[in-house]
Amino acid sequence: MLFNKARMRQVHSLLAPIILLPVILTLITGSLFQIAVITGKSEEFLWLLEWHRGKFGRINLEIIYPFVNAFGLLMLAITGITMWFQTRPRKNKSNTFKS
């Protein structure tokens, strides 16, 4: 096994808060900008679109931001699913009732 259970949980718990922050920011800014478009006020909220794409003032991450989000979500999914498979209860084949 590449990772033991404790190490997998440690990696997952370390990555989760770090990775979820940009994902949640992307989700919120995308939704709010879509509301601005629907209400016809998109010109006033272009800064939301910049944040959504990864441009934070002088810090411009537009080139790598989508890849960081995608890679992060993929890693969380892999570690989460792996932990889930490791902790699932196994079916007992000798589960017969005796009277």
MMTF fields as JSON, N, C-alpha, C and O atoms, coordinates in Angstrom:
{
  "mmtfVersion": "1.0.0",
  "mmtfProducer": "UNKNOWN",
  "numBonds": 395,
  "numAtoms": 396,
  "numGroups": 99,
  "numChains": 1,
  "numModels": 1,
  "chainsPerModel": [1],
  "groupsPerChain": [99],
  "chainIdList": ["A"],
  "bondAtomList": [4, 2, 8, 6, 12, 10, 16, 14, 20, 18, 24, 22, 28, 26, 32, 30, 36, 34, 40, 38, 44, 42, 48, 46, 52, 50, 56, 54, 60, 58, 64, 62, 68, 66, 72, 70, 76, 74, 80, 78, 84, 82, 88, 86, 92, 90, 96, 94, 100, 98, 104, 102, 108, 106, 112, 110, 116, 114, 120, 118, 124, 122, 128, 126, 132, 130, 136, 134, 140, 138, 144, 142, 148, 146, 152, 150, 156, 154, 160, 158, 164, 162, 168, 166, 172, 170, 176, 174, 180, 178, 184, 182, 188, 186, 192, 190, 196, 194, 200, 198, 204, 202, 208, 206, 212, 210, 216, 214, 220, 218, 224, 222, 228, 226, 232, 230, 236, 234, 240, 238, 244, 242, 248, 246, 252, 250, 256, 254, 260, 258, 264, 262, 268, 266, 272, 270, 276, 274, 280, 278, 284, 282, 288, 286, 292, 290, 296, 294, 300, 298, 304, 302, 308, 306, 312, 310, 316, 314, 320, 318, 324, 322, 328, 326, 332, 330, 336, 334, 340, 338, 344, 342, 348, 346, 352, 350, 356, 354, 360, 358, 364, 362, 368, 366, 372, 370, 376, 374, 380, 378, 384, 382, 388, 386, 392, 390],
  "bondOrderList": [1, 1, 1, 1, 1, 1, 1, 1, 1, 1, 1, 1, 1, 1, 1, 1, 1, 1, 1, 1, 1, 1, 1, 1, 1, 1, 1, 1, 1, 1, 1, 1, 1, 1, 1, 1, 1, 1, 1, 1, 1, 1, 1, 1, 1, 1, 1, 1, 1, 1, 1, 1, 1, 1, 1, 1, 1, 1, 1, 1, 1, 1, 1, 1, 1, 1, 1, 1, 1, 1, 1, 1, 1, 1, 1, 1, 1, 1, 1, 1, 1, 1, 1, 1, 1, 1, 1, 1, 1, 1, 1, 1, 1, 1, 1, 1, 1, 1],
  "groupList": [{"groupName": "MET", "atomNameList": ["N", "CA", "C", "O"], "elementList": ["N", "C", "C", "O"], "formalChargeList": [0, 0, 0, 0], "bondAtomList": [1, 0, 2, 1, 3, 2], "bondOrderList": [1, 1, 2], "singleLetterCode": "M", "chemCompType": "L-PEPTIDE LINKING"}, {"groupName": "LEU", "atomNameList": ["N", "CA", "C", "O"], "elementList": ["N", "C", "C", "O"], "formalChargeList": [0, 0, 0, 0], "bondAtomList": [1, 0, 2, 1, 3, 2], "bondOrderList": [1, 1, 2], "singleLetterCode": "L", "chemCompType": "L-PEPTIDE LINKING"}, {"groupName": "PHE", "atomNameList": ["N", "CA", "C", "O"], "elementList": ["N", "C", "C", "O"], "formalChargeList": [0, 0, 0, 0], "bondAtomList": [1, 0, 2, 1, 3, 2], "bondOrderList": [1, 1, 2], "singleLetterCode": "F", "chemCompType": "L-PEPTIDE LINKING"}, {"groupName": "ASN", "atomNameList": ["N", "CA", "C", "O"], "elementList": ["N", "C", "C", "O"], "formalChargeList": [0, 0, 0, 0], "bondAtomList": [1, 0, 2, 1, 3, 2], "bondOrderList": [1, 1, 2], "singleLetterCode": "N", "chemCompType": "L-PEPTIDE LINKING"}, {"groupName": "LYS", "atomNameList": ["N", "CA", "C", "O"], "elementList": ["N", "C", "C", "O"], "formalChargeList": [0, 0, 0, 0], "bondAtomList": [1, 0, 2, 1, 3, 2], "bondOrderList": [1, 1, 2], "singleLetterCode": "K", "chemCompType": "L-PEPTIDE LINKING"}, {"groupName": "ALA", "atomNameList": ["N", "CA", "C", "O"], "elementList": ["N", "C", "C", "O"], "formalChargeList": [0, 0, 0, 0], "bondAtomList": [1, 0, 2, 1, 3, 2], "bondOrderList": [1, 1, 2], "singleLetterCode": "A", "chemCompType": "L-PEPTIDE LINKING"}, {"groupName": "ARG", "atomNameList": ["N", "CA", "C", "O"], "elementList": ["N", "C", "C", "O"], "formalChargeList": [0, 0, 0, 0], "bondAtomList": [1, 0, 2, 1, 3, 2], "bondOrderList": [1, 1, 2], "singleLetterCode": "R", "chemCompType": "L-PEPTIDE LINKING"}, {"groupName": "GLN", "atomNameList": ["N", "CA", "C", "O"], "elementList": ["N", "C", "C", "O"], "formalChargeList": [0, 0, 0, 0], "bondAtomList": [1, 0, 2, 1, 3, 2], "bondOrderList": [1, 1, 2], "singleLetterCode": "Q", "chemCompType": "L-PEPTIDE LINKING"}, {"groupName": "VAL", "atomNameList": ["N", "CA", "C", "O"], "elementList": ["N", "C", "C", "O"], "formalChargeList": [0, 0, 0, 0], "bondAtomList": [1, 0, 2, 1, 3, 2], "bondOrderList": [1, 1, 2], "singleLetterCode": "V", "chemCompType": "L-PEPTIDE LINKING"}, {"groupName": "HIS", "atomNameList": ["N", "CA", "C", "O"], "elementList": ["N", "C", "C", "O"], "formalChargeList": [0, 0, 0, 0], "bondAtomList": [1, 0, 2, 1, 3, 2], "bondOrderList": [1, 1, 2], "singleLetterCode": "H", "chemCompType": "L-PEPTIDE LINKING"}, {"groupName": "SER", "atomNameList": ["N", "CA", "C", "O"], "elementList": ["N", "C", "C", "O"], "formalChargeList": [0, 0, 0, 0], "bondAtomList": [1, 0, 2, 1, 3, 2], "bondOrderList": [1, 1, 2], "singleLetterCode": "S", "chemCompType": "L-PEPTIDE LINKING"}, {"groupName": "PRO", "atomNameList": ["N", "CA", "C", "O"], "elementList": ["N", "C", "C", "O"], "formalChargeList": [0, 0, 0, 0], "bondAtomList": [1, 0, 2, 1, 3, 2], "bondOrderList": [1, 1, 2], "singleLetterCode": "P", "chemCompType": "L-PEPTIDE LINKING"}, {"groupName": "ILE", "atomNameList": ["N", "CA", "C", "O"], "elementList": ["N", "C", "C", "O"], "formalChargeList": [0, 0, 0, 0], "bondAtomList": [1, 0, 2, 1, 3, 2], "bondOrderList": [1, 1, 2], "singleLetterCode": "I", "chemCompType": "L-PEPTIDE LINKING"}, {"groupName": "THR", "atomNameList": ["N", "CA", "C", "O"], "elementList": ["N", "C", "C", "O"], "formalChargeList": [0, 0, 0, 0], "bondAtomList": [1, 0, 2, 1, 3, 2], "bondOrderList": [1, 1, 2], "singleLetterCode": "T", "chemCompType": "L-PEPTIDE LINKING"}, {"groupName": "GLY", "atomNameList": ["N", "CA", "C", "O"], "elementList": ["N", "C", "C", "O"], "formalChargeList": [0, 0, 0, 0], "bondAtomList": [1, 0, 2, 1, 3, 2], "bondOrderList": [1, 1, 2], "singleLetterCode": "G", "chemCompType": "PEPTIDE LINKING"}, {"groupName": "GLU", "atomNameList": ["N", "CA", "C", "O"], "elementList": ["N", "C", "C", "O"], "formalChargeList": [0, 0, 0, 0], "bondAtomList": [1, 0, 2, 1, 3, 2], "bondOrderList": [1, 1, 2], "singleLetterCode": "E", "chemCompType": "L-PEPTIDE LINKING"}, {"groupName": "TRP", "atomNameList": ["N", "CA", "C", "O"], "elementList": ["N", "C", "C", "O"], "formalChargeList": [0, 0, 0, 0], "bondAtomList": [1, 0, 2, 1, 3, 2], "bondOrderList": [1, 1, 2], "singleLetterCode": "W", "chemCompType": "L-PEPTIDE LINKING"}, {"groupName": "TYR", "atomNameList": ["N", "CA", "C", "O"], "elementList": ["N", "C", "C", "O"], "formalChargeList": [0, 0, 0, 0], "bondAtomList": [1, 0, 2, 1, 3, 2], "bondOrderList": [1, 1, 2], "singleLetterCode": "Y", "chemCompType": "L-PEPTIDE LINKING"}],
  "groupTypeList": [0, 1, 2, 3, 4, 5, 6, 0, 6, 7, 8, 9, 10, 1, 1, 5, 11, 12, 12, 1, 1, 11, 8, 12, 1, 13, 1, 12, 13, 14, 10, 1, 2, 7, 12, 5, 8, 12, 13, 14, 4, 10, 15, 15, 2, 1, 16, 1, 1, 15, 16, 9, 6, 14, 4, 2, 14, 6, 12, 3, 1, 15, 12, 12, 17, 11, 2, 8, 3, 5, 2, 14, 1, 1, 0, 1, 5, 12, 13, 14, 12, 13, 0, 16, 2, 7, 13, 6, 11, 6, 4, 3, 4, 10, 3, 13, 2, 4, 10],
  "groupIdList": [1, 2, 3, 4, 5, 6, 7, 8, 9, 10, 11, 12, 13, 14, 15, 16, 17, 18, 19, 20, 21, 22, 23, 24, 25, 26, 27, 28, 29, 30, 31, 32, 33, 34, 35, 36, 37, 38, 39, 40, 41, 42, 43, 44, 45, 46, 47, 48, 49, 50, 51, 52, 53, 54, 55, 56, 57, 58, 59, 60, 61, 62, 63, 64, 65, 66, 67, 68, 69, 70, 71, 72, 73, 74, 75, 76, 77, 78, 79, 80, 81, 82, 83, 84, 85, 86, 87, 88, 89, 90, 91, 92, 93, 94, 95, 96, 97, 98, 99],
  "secStructList": [7, 7, 1, 7, 2, 2, 2, 2, 2, 2, 2, 2, 2, 2, 2, 2, 2, 2, 2, 2, 2, 2, 2, 2, 2, 2, 2, 2, 2, 2, 2, 2, 2, 2, 2, 2, 2, 2, 6, 6, 7, 4, 4, 4, 4, 2, 2, 2, 2, 2, 2, 2, 2, 6, 3, 3, 6, 6, 3, 3, 7, 6, 6, 6, 2, 2, 2, 2, 2, 2, 2, 2, 2, 2, 2, 2, 2, 2, 2, 2, 2, 2, 2, 2, 2, 2, 2, 1, 7, 7, 7, 7, 6, 6, 7, 7, 7, 7, 7],
  "xCoordList": [0.844, 0.0, 0.891, 1.836, 0.588, 1.396, 1.346, 2.382, 0.152, -0.023, -0.757, -1.671, -0.361, -1.167, -2.328, -2.365, -3.271, -4.487, -4.189, -4.775, -3.29, -2.976, -2.344, -2.673, -1.449, -0.778, -1.774, -1.714, -2.688, -3.695, -4.598, -4.904, -5.017, -5.852, -5.084, -5.648, -3.8, -2.974, -2.843, -2.988, -2.575, -2.458, -3.784, -3.817, -4.876, -6.199, -6.568, -7.061, -6.329, -6.697, -5.805, -6.225, -4.593, -3.71, -4.124, -4.139, -4.461, -4.805, -6.197, -6.4, -7.141, -8.538, -8.757, -9.347, -8.321, -8.577, -7.856, -8.387, -6.659, -5.878, -6.526, -6.593, -6.996, -7.56, -8.985, -9.39, -9.746, -11.138, -11.289, -12.283, -10.343, -10.454, -10.554, -11.502, -9.629, -9.791, -10.998, -11.59, -11.367, -12.538, -13.806, -14.658, -13.934, -15.106, -15.116, -16.175, -13.945, -13.872, -14.316, -15.045, -13.893, -14.295, -15.797, -16.451, -16.332, -17.765, -18.582, -19.544, -18.202, -18.956, -18.852, -19.863, -17.641, -17.49, -18.173, -18.74, -18.128, -18.817, -20.321, -20.979, -20.866, -22.31, -22.745, -23.75, -21.987, -22.35, -22.237, -23.064, -21.214, -21.098, -22.242, -22.739, -22.661, -23.799, -25.067, -25.872, -25.253, -26.393, -26.287, -27.29, -25.073, -24.87, -25.202, -25.771, -24.86, -25.184, -26.692, -27.234, -27.367, -28.819, -29.526, -30.515, -29.025, -29.65, -29.181, -29.646, -28.274, -27.812, -26.775, -26.582, -26.107, -25.114, -23.71, -22.892, -23.437, -22.15, -20.969, -19.878, -21.168, -20.067, -19.589, -18.413, -20.491, -20.129, -19.382, -18.717, -19.491, -18.925, -17.875, -17.749, -17.133, -16.066, -14.944, -14.224, -14.806, -13.797, -14.098, -13.178, -15.38, -15.73, -15.207, -14.726, -15.312, -14.825, -13.301, -12.762, -12.619, -11.162, -10.786, -9.875, -11.467, -11.203, -11.523, -10.801, -12.614, -13.038, -11.961, -11.768, -11.282, -10.244, -8.871, -7.952, -8.713, -7.438, -6.577, -5.373, -7.159, -6.391, -6.772, -7.896, -5.814, -6.049, -5.185, -4.156, -5.609, -4.839, -3.534, -3.525, -2.431, -1.116, -0.718, 0.164, -1.358, -1.054, -1.925, -3.146, -1.295, -2.03, -1.739, -0.66, -2.725, -2.588, -3.485, -3.776, -3.923, -4.887, -4.411, -5.227, -3.13, -2.61, -2.675, -3.013, -2.357, -2.297, -3.502, -3.687, -4.318, -5.42, -6.384, -6.73, -6.833, -7.737, -7.074, -7.719, -5.799, -5.089, -4.862, -4.943, -4.578, -4.415, -5.73, -5.742, -6.84, -8.155, -8.46, -8.901, -8.228, -8.535, -7.658, -8.156, -6.369, -5.457, -5.8, -5.781, -6.112, -6.473, -7.722, -7.757, -8.748, -9.981, -9.75, -10.311, -8.934, -8.617, -7.905, -8.231, -6.939, -6.215, -7.14, -7.048, -8.034, -8.98, -9.911, -10.225, -10.346, -11.23, -10.503, -11.067, -9.272, -8.507, -8.263, -8.496, -7.793, -7.528, -8.822, -8.855, -9.881, -11.157, -11.756, -12.217, -11.754, -12.302, -11.454, -11.987, -10.145, -9.257, -9.544, -9.626, -9.696, -10.023, -11.385, -11.567, -12.332, -13.672, -13.639, -14.29, -12.884, -12.779, -12.072, -12.385, -11.132, -10.401, -11.243, -10.996, -12.221, -12.999, -14.364, -15.094, -14.73, -16.028, -16.063, -15.089, -17.177, -17.269, -17.313, -17.98, -16.609, -16.573, -17.75, -18.13, -18.311, -19.427, -18.892, -17.88, -19.577, -19.173, -19.826, -21.051, -19.022, -19.562, -20.147, -21.065, -19.634, -20.125, -21.187, -21.208, -22.047, -23.093, -24.371, -25.379, -24.321, -25.496, -26.049, -25.306, -27.332, -27.991, -28.206, -28.736, -27.787, -27.953, -29.058, -29.117, -29.934, -31.02, -30.69, -31.494],
  "yCoordList": [-1.173, 0.0, 1.238, 1.331, 2.178, 3.379, 4.239, 4.696, 4.458, 5.234, 4.379, 3.633, 4.486, 3.83, 4.752, 5.907, 4.249, 5.004, 6.318, 7.349, 6.288, 7.494, 8.553, 9.735, 8.136, 9.08, 9.673, 10.864, 8.848, 9.32, 10.367, 11.394, 10.107, 11.076, 12.368, 13.459, 12.242, 13.409, 14.264, 15.485, 13.643, 14.37, 15.031, 16.197, 14.289, 14.811, 15.988, 17.009, 15.844, 16.924, 18.149, 19.262, 17.961, 19.096, 19.815, 21.045, 19.042, 19.63, 20.258, 21.27, 19.677, 20.1, 21.594, 22.247, 22.17, 23.601, 24.49, 25.518, 24.096, 24.896, 24.889, 25.926, 23.745, 23.602, 24.126, 24.669, 23.973, 24.406, 25.922, 26.414, 26.667, 28.126, 28.677, 29.411, 28.365, 28.889, 28.309, 28.982, 27.077, 26.479, 27.206, 27.52, 27.473, 28.194, 29.619, 30.142, 30.256, 31.605, 31.606, 32.505, 30.626, 30.511, 30.298, 30.904, 29.456, 29.178, 30.427, 30.746, 31.126, 32.304, 33.43, 34.037, 33.721, 34.829, 34.532, 35.434, 33.293, 32.924, 33.07, 33.576, 32.629, 32.74, 34.194, 34.599, 34.975, 36.386, 37.157, 38.022, 36.843, 37.531, 37.145, 37.982, 35.898, 35.477, 36.22, 36.585, 36.446, 37.24, 38.662, 39.255, 39.214, 40.566, 40.624, 41.612, 39.595, 39.544, 39.489, 40.193, 38.671, 38.529, 39.841, 40.186, 40.569, 41.842, 43.005, 44.13, 42.755, 43.804, 44.731, 45.837, 44.316, 45.165, 44.563, 44.782, 43.822, 43.129, 44.091, 43.769, 45.254, 46.222, 46.71, 47.034, 46.762, 47.227, 46.163, 46.474, 44.926, 43.827, 43.036, 41.825, 43.706, 43.028, 42.538, 41.598, 43.181, 42.737, 41.32, 40.569, 40.952, 39.577, 38.584, 37.503, 38.97, 38.103, 37.956, 36.884, 39.036, 38.96, 38.014, 37.2, 38.111, 37.195, 35.769, 34.836, 35.603, 34.276, 33.622, 32.408, 34.414, 33.903, 33.8, 33.233, 34.339, 34.22, 35.459, 35.375, 36.603, 37.848, 38.61, 39.092, 38.706, 39.333, 40.588, 40.581, 41.645, 42.887, 42.715, 42.414, 42.909, 42.77, 41.31, 41.007, 40.421, 38.991, 38.412, 38.343, 37.999, 37.479, 35.987, 35.589, 35.179, 33.726, 33.15, 31.953, 33.987, 33.555, 32.351, 31.53, 32.238, 31.15, 29.813, 28.792, 29.809, 28.537, 28.282, 27.152, 29.279, 29.154, 28.013, 27.249, 27.861, 26.738, 25.376, 24.425, 25.29, 24.025, 23.698, 22.537, 24.717, 24.513, 24.024, 23.086, 24.664, 24.231, 22.799, 21.987, 22.494, 21.154, 20.095, 19.048, 20.358, 19.396, 19.196, 18.074, 20.289, 20.199, 19.378, 18.521, 19.632, 18.853, 17.383, 16.497, 17.134, 15.753, 15.042, 13.899, 15.71, 15.107, 14.859, 13.815, 15.811, 15.605, 14.44, 13.646, 14.341, 13.232, 11.897, 10.935, 11.831, 10.58, 10.175, 9.025, 11.121, 10.769, 10.459, 9.541, 11.204, 10.954, 9.614, 8.876, 9.295, 8.007, 6.852, 5.812, 7.032, 5.994, 5.742, 4.592, 6.822, 6.647, 5.99, 5.158, 6.35, 5.78, 4.276, 3.51, 3.857, 2.428, 1.677, 0.517, 2.326, 1.67, 1.517, 0.605, 2.374, 2.336, 1.69, 1.572, 1.272, 0.624, -0.7, -1.453, -0.99, -2.285, -3.43, -3.35, -4.465, -5.623, -6.531, -6.692, -7.115, -8.034, -9.351, -9.874, -9.86, -11.104, -12.269, -12.394, -13.12, -14.239, -15.316, -16.032, -15.434, -16.465, -15.893, -16.2, -15.076, -14.429, -15.262, -14.83, -16.446, -17.322, -17.357, -17.345, -17.399, -17.435, -18.882, -19.699, -19.169, -20.521, -20.493, -19.577, -21.499, -21.556, -22.499, -22.672],
  "zCoordList": [0.0, 0.0, 0.0, 0.784, -0.875, -1.02, 0.239, 0.724, 0.764, 1.983, 3.0, 2.648, 4.257, 5.271, 5.643, 5.217, 6.43, 6.736, 7.441, 7.109, 8.403, 9.163, 8.27, 8.372, 7.407, 6.503, 5.509, 5.206, 4.999, 4.051, 4.707, 4.101, 5.938, 6.657, 6.91, 6.827, 7.218, 7.478, 6.217, 6.281, 5.089, 3.818, 3.469, 3.076, 3.613, 3.277, 4.185, 3.708, 5.488, 6.406, 6.241, 6.554, 5.759, 5.487, 4.205, 4.153, 3.172, 1.877, 1.84, 1.168, 2.543, 2.426, 2.67, 1.809, 3.783, 3.988, 2.978, 2.558, 2.595, 1.654, 0.277, -0.383, -0.156, -1.495, -1.57, -2.598, -0.502, -0.54, -0.595, -1.128, -0.065, -0.087, -1.508, -1.786, -2.428, -3.791, -4.521, -5.365, -4.207, -4.857, -4.424, -5.256, -3.134, -2.632, -3.162, -3.509, -3.228, -3.79, -5.249, -5.669, -6.016, -7.418, -7.53, -8.379, -6.695, -6.712, -6.377, -7.075, -5.319, -4.889, -5.903, -6.256, -6.379, -7.323, -8.65, -9.267, -9.095, -10.331, -10.206, -11.116, -9.085, -8.863, -8.742, -9.327, -7.984, -7.819, -9.128, -9.415, -9.923, -11.211, -12.137, -12.89, -12.089, -12.912, -12.502, -13.359, -11.212, -10.739, -11.263, -11.661, -11.265, -11.793, -13.28, -13.744, -14.026, -15.458, -15.649, -16.501, -14.874, -14.998, -14.684, -15.331, -13.7, -13.325, -14.188, -14.008, -15.116, -16.023, -15.426, -15.931, -14.371, -13.713, -13.786, -12.893, -14.826, -14.916, -15.004, -14.533, -15.595, -15.721, -14.357, -14.189, -13.39, -12.051, -11.253, -10.264, -11.678, -10.903, -11.68, -11.498, -12.531, -13.274, -12.358, -12.693, -11.207, -10.248, -9.759, -9.435, -9.707, -9.336, -10.366, -10.026, -11.617, -12.685, -12.619, -12.894, -12.255, -12.104, -10.968, -11.119, -9.846, -8.73, -9.137, -8.786, -9.881, -10.329, -11.199, -11.149, -11.975, -12.879, -12.226, -12.818, -11.016, -10.317, -10.346, -10.106, -10.631, -10.611, -9.347, -9.205, -8.439, -7.143, -7.02, -6.344, -7.669, -7.653, -8.404, -9.597, -7.693, -8.331, -8.529, -9.333, -7.808, -7.935, -9.04, -8.906, -10.123, -11.274, -11.437, -11.876, -11.074, -11.174, -12.263, -12.257, -13.193, -14.207, -15.02, -15.436, -15.244, -16.071, -15.328, -15.927, -14.04, -13.313, -12.41, -11.957, -12.136, -11.179, -11.51, -10.608, -12.754, -13.049, -12.843, -12.402, -13.159, -12.997, -11.527, -11.126, -10.727, -9.284, -8.682, -7.884, -9.068, -8.581, -9.007, -8.194, -10.264, -10.777, -10.113, -9.7, -10.01, -9.387, -7.915, -7.408, -7.242, -5.829, -5.604, -4.721, -6.396, -6.266, -6.597, -5.951, -7.592, -7.949, -6.798, -6.477, -6.182, -5.066, -3.877, -3.23, -3.582, -2.488, -2.784, -1.897, -4.021, -4.393, -4.26, -3.739, -4.72, -4.65, -3.2, -2.827, -2.381, -0.983, -0.238, 0.582, -0.51, 0.157, -0.216, 0.654, -1.49, -1.939, -1.421, -1.033, -1.414, -0.886, 0.591, 1.024, 1.368, 2.785, 2.948, 3.837, 2.111, 2.197, 1.944, 2.654, 0.936, 0.652, 1.779, 2.045, 2.43, 3.515, 4.775, 5.564, 4.982, 6.219, 6.062, 7.046, 4.868, 4.666, 5.408, 5.384, 6.068, 6.76, 5.756, 4.724, 6.074, 5.184, 5.508, 6.667, 4.474, 4.673, 5.218, 4.751, 6.191, 6.829, 6.098, 6.098, 5.477, 4.705, 5.614, 5.214, 6.812, 7.729, 8.663, 9.855, 8.122, 8.905, 8.844, 8.284, 9.418, 9.44, 10.848, 11.83, 10.925, 12.228, 12.651, 11.898, 13.852, 14.387, 15.434, 16.254, 15.408, 16.385, 17.506, 18.423]
}
